[in-house]
Amino acid sequence: MTLNLHPMVNVAIKAARTAGNIINRAALDIESVRVSQKKANDFVTEVDHAAEQAIIETLLTAYPGHGIWAEESGKEHGAKDSEFVWIIDPLDGTTNFIHGLPVYCVSIALAVKGKIEQAVVYDPTRNDLFTATKGRGAYLNDRRIRVSKRTQLSEALISTGFPFRQGDNFNQYLQMMGDVMQRTAGLRRPGSAALDLAYVAAGYTEGFFELGLQPWDVAAGSLLVTEAGGLVGNFTGEAEFLEQNEILAGSPRVYGQMVNILGKYSKFAPAGEKAALRQAAAAQSDAAVEDSGSVGDALL
């Protein structure tokens, strides 16, 4: 089957495969890759920079009037006032990459007037190419993909990302994960948000949620999900998620059930729900202190 892909998707595919070749060559000798740390537990390599440069050059050669919004160079390149903006993560899953764990990808999306219209997610380790054009469906290689048909949360496999940044609310994340784990068939943390979203689109998992992600992490993957028949939003179910630092995606029925679980953890939740959550957390903390005191007494 030969797909009739949108011309802009074809250019993005060329850019993604060029970046993928750079990544694959570097993966042959991981020990020689220079790594630096942007923040605690947030790494960047010379491969990220080289892949990003190759992507930008390919895109701007084809579309010199377009804007660029990339993870490593920001909005330094491209037109500053274009309605067409390419959103790029040259290597999503850098921490996996530098450890030799083959779960990472290239993510490229095109936003037109702020709305994502084209998407490419490329996994160079498996040569898996996910593509989508708004209104034309989502594909893995030459095959049309759809979100999972499972409707019960108890049968659903959910992916997420664990907090790792300074300032992340670890206790809240533990509560969230506890709520999800008790109600689903399993919770996974692969380590690449763009691939997590692509896997929801392909029906490999039923849902995905995470806090603290940036637009380049989720732009391409979010279009894959919606074009595969899924839903994407913030934890309260609102669709304007791209720059809100919280994302929930899933097949429609599972998405609705996840909103019921995660909505109270959203920064956009009603004040009453957030107050109740704080009270519950405080009660759990007090109970934990009492339990530790009881254990201490028993040991004396």
Secondary structure per residue as TSV (DSSP state, phi and psi in degrees):
chain	resnum	aa	ss	phi	psi
A	1	M	-	360.0	128.2
A	2	T	-	-106.9	121.2
A	3	L	-	-81.3	143.4
A	4	N	-	-93.3	81.0
A	5	L	-	-80.5	152.1
A	6	H	-	-61.8	140.3
A	7	P	H	-53.9	-36.8
A	8	M	H	-69.8	-32.9
A	9	V	H	-66.3	-40.4
A	10	N	H	-60.5	-40.0
A	11	V	H	-66.6	-41.8
A	12	A	H	-64.0	-36.8
A	13	I	H	-62.6	-45.4
A	14	K	H	-57.5	-44.4
A	15	A	H	-63.9	-43.5
A	16	A	H	-66.1	-41.4
A	17	R	H	-68.0	-36.5
A	18	T	H	-61.7	-45.3
A	19	A	H	-63.6	-39.9
A	20	G	H	-61.7	-36.9
A	21	N	H	-64.0	-40.2
A	22	I	H	-62.2	-44.7
A	23	I	H	-64.9	-44.6
A	24	N	H	-64.1	-39.6
A	25	R	H	-63.2	-42.9
A	26	A	H	-66.9	-32.9
A	27	A	H	-65.8	-19.5
A	28	L	T	-69.6	-21.2
A	29	D	T	-143.7	67.5
A	30	I	G	-57.0	-37.1
A	31	E	G	-61.2	-24.1
A	32	S	G	-91.6	-3.2
A	33	V	S	-76.1	128.8
A	34	R	-	-78.6	129.0
A	35	V	E	-120.6	136.9
A	36	S	E	-129.9	165.8
A	37	Q	E	-114.9	120.4
A	38	K	E	-76.0	-46.4
A	39	K	E	-145.5	179.2
A	40	A	T	-56.4	125.3
A	41	N	T	63.2	17.1
A	42	D	E	-122.3	103.6
A	43	F	E	-105.6	155.1
A	44	V	E	-139.8	145.7
A	45	T	E	-123.3	168.2
A	46	E	H	-62.3	-23.9
A	47	V	H	-69.9	-41.2
A	48	D	H	-54.6	-48.6
A	49	H	H	-65.4	-43.8
A	50	A	H	-66.0	-42.0
A	51	A	H	-65.0	-42.3
A	52	E	H	-62.4	-43.9
A	53	Q	H	-60.6	-42.6
A	54	A	H	-63.6	-40.9
A	55	I	H	-63.6	-47.6
A	56	I	H	-62.2	-43.1
A	57	E	H	-61.4	-43.1
A	58	T	H	-63.9	-45.4
A	59	L	H	-67.0	-44.8
A	60	L	H	-74.8	-23.9
A	61	T	H	-64.4	-40.7
A	62	A	H	-79.5	-37.1
A	63	Y	-	-134.4	74.7
A	64	P	T	-64.7	-18.3
A	65	G	T	-90.4	2.4
A	66	H	S	-87.9	158.3
A	67	G	E	-90.9	163.7
A	68	I	E	-130.4	135.2
A	69	W	E	-133.5	100.9
A	70	A	E	-117.9	153.9
A	71	E	T	-59.9	-47.1
A	72	E	T	-86.8	-34.8
A	73	S	T	-108.6	2.6
A	74	G	B	62.7	-130.2
A	75	K	T	-109.1	29.6
A	76	E	-	-67.7	-32.9
A	77	H	S	-104.7	161.7
A	78	G	B	80.5	179.2
A	79	A	-	-70.1	143.8
A	80	K	S	-89.9	-16.0
A	81	D	S	-123.8	18.9
A	82	S	-	-77.2	147.9
A	83	E	S	-77.8	-13.0
A	84	F	E	-104.8	116.0
A	85	V	E	-129.5	122.2
A	86	W	E	-85.1	127.8
A	87	I	E	-109.4	119.0
A	88	I	E	-126.4	130.9
A	89	D	E	-120.0	106.6
A	90	P	E	-70.5	-25.3
A	91	L	E	-153.1	90.8
A	92	D	E	-88.4	113.5
A	93	G	T	111.9	36.0
A	94	T	H	-59.1	-39.3
A	95	T	H	-62.4	-42.0
A	96	N	H	-59.8	-45.5
A	97	F	H	-58.4	-46.6
A	98	I	H	-72.6	-13.6
A	99	H	T	-97.2	-2.0
A	100	G	T	80.5	11.5
A	101	L	-	-85.0	116.2
A	102	P	-	-81.0	59.8
A	103	V	-	-131.9	88.0
A	104	Y	-	-162.1	168.2
A	105	C	E	-161.4	172.3
A	106	V	E	-104.1	134.3
A	107	S	E	-126.6	124.3
A	108	I	E	-135.8	127.7
A	109	A	E	-132.8	154.0
A	110	L	E	-116.4	122.0
A	111	A	E	-100.6	132.6
A	112	V	E	-117.7	116.0
A	113	K	T	54.0	38.4
A	114	G	T	85.4	-3.3
A	115	K	E	-109.7	134.0
A	116	I	E	-73.0	125.1
A	117	E	E	-120.9	-20.9
A	118	Q	E	-136.3	146.9
A	119	A	E	-150.4	139.1
A	120	V	E	-137.6	127.4
A	121	V	E	-124.7	121.9
A	122	Y	E	-122.0	122.7
A	123	D	E	-97.9	102.9
A	124	P	T	-72.3	-19.9
A	125	T	T	-74.1	-30.4
A	126	R	T	-110.5	-4.2
A	127	N	T	58.2	37.2
A	128	D	E	-93.0	125.8
A	129	L	E	-118.6	112.1
A	130	F	E	-99.9	131.1
A	131	T	E	-136.9	153.5
A	132	A	E	-156.5	144.4
A	133	T	E	-125.4	135.0
A	134	K	T	-55.9	125.3
A	135	G	T	86.2	-1.7
A	136	R	S	-122.6	9.5
A	137	G	-	89.3	172.4
A	138	A	E	-119.2	147.8
A	139	Y	E	-137.3	147.4
A	140	L	E	-115.5	113.0
A	141	N	T	55.5	-116.8
A	142	D	T	-103.3	11.4
A	143	R	E	-112.0	131.5
A	144	R	E	-66.3	135.6
A	145	I	-	-117.5	151.3
A	146	R	-	-135.7	153.3
A	147	V	-	-66.9	164.0
A	148	S	-	-59.6	148.6
A	149	K	-	-88.2	-4.8
A	150	R	-	-64.9	137.2
A	151	T	-	-114.5	-16.8
A	152	Q	-	-95.4	128.4
A	153	L	G	-60.6	-31.5
A	154	S	G	-64.8	-19.6
A	155	E	G	-101.7	1.3
A	156	A	-	-89.8	141.0
A	157	L	E	-100.7	123.9
A	158	I	E	-117.4	137.7
A	159	S	E	-108.9	157.7
A	160	T	E	-153.8	-177.1
A	161	G	-	-130.3	136.9
A	162	F	-	-83.4	149.4
A	163	P	-	-67.3	141.1
A	164	F	-	-143.8	-1.2
A	165	R	S	-95.9	152.3
A	166	Q	T	-61.9	134.5
A	167	G	T	94.4	-12.1
A	168	D	-	-64.6	143.1
A	169	N	-	-87.6	89.0
A	170	F	H	-64.1	-40.7
A	171	N	H	-63.9	-40.2
A	172	Q	H	-64.5	-39.1
A	173	Y	H	-65.6	-37.2
A	174	L	H	-62.8	-39.9
A	175	Q	H	-62.1	-45.4
A	176	M	H	-59.4	-48.4
A	177	M	H	-63.6	-38.5
A	178	G	H	-61.6	-43.2
A	179	D	H	-61.5	-42.0
A	180	V	H	-74.0	-43.9
A	181	M	H	-61.4	-34.7
A	182	Q	T	-71.9	-17.3
A	183	R	T	-113.3	-1.5
A	184	T	S	-123.4	174.9
A	185	A	S	-80.6	-14.0
A	186	G	E	168.3	155.9
A	187	L	E	-125.2	132.0
A	188	R	E	-125.1	152.0
A	189	R	-	-131.6	79.9
A	190	P	-	-68.2	-37.0
A	191	G	S	107.1	11.1
A	192	S	-	-143.8	104.9
A	193	A	H	-61.9	-38.1
A	194	A	H	-63.0	-41.0
A	195	L	H	-69.9	-36.9
A	196	D	H	-55.6	-45.6
A	197	L	H	-68.3	-40.1
A	198	A	H	-60.5	-36.9
A	199	Y	H	-72.3	-31.1
A	200	V	H	-63.9	-44.6
A	201	A	H	-60.2	-37.5
A	202	A	T	-82.0	-5.9
A	203	G	T	83.6	9.8
A	204	Y	S	-71.4	-35.5
A	205	T	S	-127.0	161.4
A	206	E	S	-93.8	-16.8
A	207	G	E	-166.0	166.8
A	208	F	E	-151.2	140.6
A	209	F	E	-146.4	148.8
A	210	E	E	-166.4	152.1
A	211	L	E	-105.9	154.7
A	212	G	S	82.1	9.3
A	213	L	-	-81.4	154.0
A	214	Q	-	-101.1	163.4
A	215	P	H	-54.1	-38.1
A	216	W	H	-69.1	-20.0
A	217	D	H	-72.7	-32.1
A	218	V	H	-121.6	-10.4
A	219	A	H	-59.5	-55.4
A	220	A	H	-66.6	-47.2
A	221	G	H	-60.7	-35.1
A	222	S	H	-64.3	-38.9
A	223	L	H	-68.5	-37.2
A	224	L	H	-55.8	-44.3
A	225	V	H	-65.5	-49.1
A	226	T	H	-67.3	-36.4
A	227	E	H	-73.6	-16.9
A	228	A	T	-92.7	7.1
A	229	G	T	96.0	8.9
A	230	G	-	-97.3	-176.3
A	231	L	E	-123.3	147.5
A	232	V	E	-138.1	137.8
A	233	G	E	-169.5	-164.9
A	234	N	-	-88.7	-174.6
A	235	F	T	-67.5	-20.1
A	236	T	T	-91.3	-0.4
A	237	G	S	92.9	5.3
A	238	E	-	-80.1	142.4
A	239	A	S	-78.1	-19.3
A	240	E	-	-85.4	80.5
A	241	F	-	-107.3	-16.8
A	242	L	T	-54.9	-40.7
A	243	E	T	-114.9	24.7
A	244	Q	T	-99.9	-2.9
A	245	N	T	63.5	19.7
A	246	E	E	-147.4	138.1
A	247	I	E	-142.4	141.1
A	248	L	E	-133.7	130.1
A	249	A	E	-136.3	150.6
A	250	G	E	177.6	173.5
A	251	S	-	-64.8	152.1
A	252	P	H	-53.3	-47.5
A	253	R	H	-68.6	-40.8
A	254	V	H	-68.7	-38.7
A	255	Y	H	-55.9	-46.6
A	256	G	H	-61.9	-39.9
A	257	Q	H	-69.5	-33.3
A	258	M	H	-70.2	-35.6
A	259	V	H	-59.5	-40.3
A	260	N	H	-62.2	-31.4
A	261	I	H	-84.6	-44.6
A	262	L	H	-94.2	-14.1
A	263	G	G	-53.9	-38.7
A	264	K	G	-69.4	-17.4
A	265	Y	G	-88.6	-5.9
A	266	S	S	-73.8	145.0
A	267	K	T	-69.7	-10.7
A	268	F	T	-100.1	6.1
A	269	A	S	-68.6	152.5
A	270	P	-	-57.3	149.6
A	271	A	H	-56.6	-37.0
A	272	G	H	-63.8	-40.6
A	273	E	H	-66.3	-40.3
A	274	K	H	-68.3	-35.8
A	275	A	H	-65.6	-41.9
A	276	A	H	-63.3	-37.4
A	277	L	H	-65.4	-42.8
A	278	R	H	-62.8	-40.5
A	279	Q	H	-63.9	-42.0
A	280	A	H	-64.0	-41.0
A	281	A	H	-64.6	-40.9
A	282	A	H	-64.6	-39.5
A	283	A	H	-65.2	-40.5
A	284	Q	H	-63.9	-41.0
A	285	S	H	-63.4	-43.9
A	286	D	H	-62.6	-41.5
A	287	A	H	-64.3	-38.7
A	288	A	H	-65.1	-39.4
A	289	V	H	-64.1	-43.2
A	290	E	H	-63.0	-42.8
A	291	D	H	-61.5	-42.8
A	292	S	H	-66.6	-32.7
A	293	G	H	-67.6	-39.9
A	294	S	H	-63.5	-41.6
A	295	V	H	-63.4	-41.2
A	296	G	H	-63.0	-41.7
A	297	D	H	-62.2	-40.1
A	298	A	H	-66.0	-29.2
A	299	L	H	-81.1	-18.4
A	300	L	-	-75.3	360.0
